[in-house]
């Protein structure tokens, strides 16, 4: 069955982050604490998947576990789609009013942006990112404190960058920002402007 997913990182003033916290943080914690999530994370850290161009049937269990780990969490999905409160929807209450400088948005059919990013980064670099598999809600102070780790996660020598790009299986338009470029850019912008960050991975359909 087909689906469309989105991963967005958006910058917000401290008061907006505080307003979002009661809605999003419990859902983020629930997805982080779901049965099997910690085990799947440890297994991926212990045995990362090989080059995605060489995935075969014998990798199927590990691939399915990794995709489930990095797919949108059901609790955040429900909150962002208005399932917990019909008056709240991520498009209207989180993403609306953003511009290219303060947001990164990656939308794909039948793919998850976080899955491709984490595979491209690998477990060591992915572990440097705050939150849980692409979801986070950070105050301005937390953004500033985490910037160094995020910069390290995305700092590549030329040959490392080429290897990471080869493991990002997403397709991009001519002017579309990749998952390897958008997150650190928005992080730097938020830190420079004293803004917080909201990262959510959701199903749009």
C-alpha positions, 0 to 999 in steps of 0.5 A, a space after each residue: 500500500 502506498 503512503 506519503 511521509 514528511 520529515 520537517 525541522 522548523 525553528 520557533 521562538 521559545 514561547 512557541 516551543 513551550 506551547 508545543 511541549 505539552 502536545 508533542 513531548 509526551 507523544 515523542 516519549 511514548 514512541 521512544 519507549 514503545 516495546 522493542 524500540 530500544 532493542 532495535 536501536 541497539 541492534 542497528 548500532 551493533 550491526 549496521 546495514 551494508 550498502 543499500 545497493 547490495 541488500 538481499 533477502 538474507 538482510 530482510 529481518 534487519 531491514 524491516 527492523 531498521 525501517 520500523 525503527 526510523 519510520 514515523 512513530 504512531 503517537 507523534 503521527 496521531 498528535 500531528 494529524 489531529 487525532 488527539 485534538 482536532 483543533 491541532 494539526 502539524 501543518 497549521 500549528 507547526 509548519 505554517 508561516 515557516 520560510 526556507 531559512 528557518 525550515 527543512 522539509 523532505 516529502 517522499 512517496 513510499 520512503 522515509 527521509 529519516 531512514 535514508 538519512 540514518 543509513 547514510 550517516 551510520 550509527 555513530 553519527 546518527 547517535 550524535 543527533 538529539 531526540 529520537 529518530 528524527 523527532 525532537 522539541 528543543 528550546 533555544 538553549 538546547 539548540 545552542 548546546 547541541 549544535 557542536 554535536 550536530 555539526 560533528 554528525 554532518 562533518 565529512 571529508 570529501 570521500 566521506 561525503 561521497 560515501 554518505 551520498 551514495 547511501 542516501 537513496 532518496 530522489 531529489 528535485 533540482 532545487 530540493 535540499 537533501 537530508 545531508 544538507 538541510 538539518 545542519 543548515 536549519 540548526 545553525 540558523 536557529 542557534 544564530 537567531 536564538 530559536 528553538 527547533 521542532 523535528 517531526 516525522 509523520 505520515 501525510 497519507 
